[in-house]
Amino acid sequence: MSVKRLIGIGFILIISFPAIVQSQNQSTIRGIITGHQTGEFLEGANISLSLNSGKFVEGTATDKNGLYQFNGLEEGVYILTIRFVGYQSYSDTLQLQENIVKNVAMIRSEESLGEVVVSGVSSDDLVPGQTRINAEDLSRIPTPAGGGDLVSYLQTQSGVVAAGDRGGQLFIRGGTPDQNLVLMDGTLIYQPFHIIGFFSVFSEDVLSSADLYAGGFGPEYSSRTSSVIDVTLKNGNLYNRNWSASLSPFISDVFFETPIRKGKSSLIASFRGSLIEEASALYLDEEQPLKFNSQLVKYNYAGDRGFNCSAHMLRTYDRGKLDFDNDEVFKWRNVVLGGRCAGTSENLNVSFVDANFGISHYTNRVGGLSTNNRLASVFKSNFDVNITQYVGDYRLDYGIFSTYRNVDYDISDRFLSVKNKAQPFLSLGGYVKTNISLGDKVSVVPGVVITSFIQRFKTSLEPRLQVSWQPRGKSNEEIHAAAGIYRQPVVGITDFRDAGAAFTAWMAVPEKSRRMQSNHFLVGWRQPLGDYLDFSVEGYLKQMKDIPVSVWSMTAEFTTDLAYANGDVQGADVKLSYNRRAYYWSMSYGYSETTYTTAQDHFNVWFGEPVQKYHPAHDQRHQISVQTGFKFRDFSANVSWVYGSGMPYTQPLGFDSYFVFLEHLPDVVEDYGSPRILLEKPFQGRLPDFHRLDVSIEQAFDISNTKMRVQLGAINMYDRNNLFYYDVYYQTTIYQLPILPYMSIKIGSK
């Protein structure tokens, strides 16, 4: 019997074990903590359990699903107390004779919190490689809209590289955009970022929280080799109707939430549309041919028996030119549908169950009058079941998943024409992880994910490990490490020989034995420095194997012919932040070096060497980000400055002309032929450094039953001439947006 078969049998036994083994001599108290107004799970709520005599027994905090559980309790009378910032404290007396499920909906506190606003979880609750982002964080980054946006915030994080203020692509710790897994309430989105780099589908109005895993993420996430952006949408208010509308020179936005059945179900809807194409003609030197819109709807039902269910729908459309002097137009669309049910019940032998279903369809194209169209699309549907189960004092998280994918592309360029038949394939898999405590200071979280591909790839086994050590036993002081193997069956091919690109041809890796793989290693340290200052540092290494890259040629042309490269990414991120009352500031520095190694048959003829090492287009060595601001009553001010060292690009070597012999023999004496560009070795040049200063001030006013927010700001405050795009085909340069003063107005219910 093969080793993989033995591992598979062992995995099945592991995930079946919690359902078989039941503790007969212990009783438990468990439940889900939610917000009364919305039904959202509250993460980080403090739960304490005491005897009726007042003697403290145990304390814990809710996880990301609002779940808490006390194990190994004797029969008796207990007092359960729940506290969460911004909510009224809750206390109840429980008579424990057998297992109890106690779900609590917390009511918001009417007491003023003064100038201090705290929400979500602190860094104490984070795992290696994770950054927690809340809706309040988005408003701290100047954005030319009525409110903050997730993608604007992400671009201030060290390790996250954006090609520019157009294109909608993010590179995270050396990974390419197709290696990022973006989830919305458990459903994948292929391209949630709009063609204007300040905006995504996730405005501060619709976002509850987002987790950025820049590396070392656990086995509950699979099919991507670089990073995870896991977004949780807010639930609509179950009791009150709220609305808002905003307008700026860049974007208009309408949002509303309303109860459907009071106290039971709710709906939120967000509609966004760009205005930059129309407004740019009024106050910029040239019109910006960029347009996008998106529509997002979410329905939520808060059940009486501990289960919440939701459904969501998203549609996006983006269109624009990256090179304004060229007639090539980029377009892409997303259509996303999904649903989720999650919770706990007295009728379940497990602590928590989460089941979700999703459909995601993405199409993109590029073409113009003088060039042929390139088309590509990808479709994915998934069904997942995730379970949390305690066996004694050990917590197991495990689940199963099934995924159907279909990829297709049709590429016609000046030098080639490739049509690909649809490539459907099905995958099935499961994962398991557990948390093992070694004393009071060390926690070890091992896990594994197994994926079987029907008639395509061999079964994939991907072990993961996370370790944390609290040297002084304090939860906010931690040294942590993580390691894991990550594989990806579907890749997006983008030709980055230009300094910017936005077309992606999604495809299954042609060679079944060469699936893309990445090995992650990271180690970090989090440490508070006093009451208001926090310090963190994290070093990382990614070893990548079999990265599909476009076959290189001496001429500038797009191709889907693939070669394979191995890559190494090494770097470190350092952050220092200060938060006290109305004032905050943060500073971060990131260093990263990405190196690809590839061998192609013609390299020896072309360069005299069979193997080439190069730094790809997203290899940004140095990043610095500084944010500061304050909020006093209804007035706020925010400043953001970011710097990035120059990224590589491929330089032109020279020019020649060629003749086409397909229809007739050309007249080589009288005709000059068609001109073409000859390229230098890959990515030997470096673009200029990038830096930009953004500022904003905002004042809120109460007008009758509405609240108005007026924001004044400027993007690229000192009018830095940042290079965005260098077109090797036409030898033209496009610069990022110049200084853009703006005013936005947002009105809405109180």
Beta strands, then each sheet from edge to edge (+ up, - down):
strand 1: 27-35
strand 2: 46-51
strand 3: 56-61
strand 4: 67-73
strand 5: 76-83
strand 6: 90-96
strand 7: 100-101
strand 8: 104-106
strand 9: 130-134
strand 10: 160-162
strand 11: 170-172
strand 12: 180-184
strand 13: 187-188
strand 14: 207-213
strand 15: 227-233
strand 16: 242-247
strand 17: 251-261
strand 18: 265-274
strand 19: 290-302
strand 20: 307-320
strand 21: 329-343
strand 22: 352-367
strand 23: 374-391
strand 24: 394-412
strand 25: 417-438
strand 26: 442-454
strand 27: 460-469
strand 28: 478-488
strand 29: 490-493
strand 30: 505-508
strand 31: 516-529
strand 32: 533-550
strand 33: 562-580
strand 34: 583-599
strand 35: 611-614
strand 36: 622-632
strand 37: 635-644
strand 38: 648-649
strand 39: 652-658
strand 40: 674-679
strand 41: 685-686
strand 42: 690-703
strand 43: 706-715
strand 44: 723-727
strand 45: 732-735
strand 46: 740-749
sheet 1: 4+ 1- 7-
sheet 2: 4+ 1- 8-
sheet 3: 3+ 2- 5+ 6-
sheet 4: 9+ 14- 15+ 12+ 13-
sheet 5: 10+ 11-
sheet 6: 35+ 34- 33+ 32- 31+ 28- 27+ 26- 25+ 24- 23+ 22- 21+ 20- 19+ 18- 17+ 16- 46+ 43- 42+ 37- 36+
sheet 7: 29+ 30-
sheet 8: 38+ 41-
sheet 9: 39+ 40-
sheet 10: 44+ 45-
end
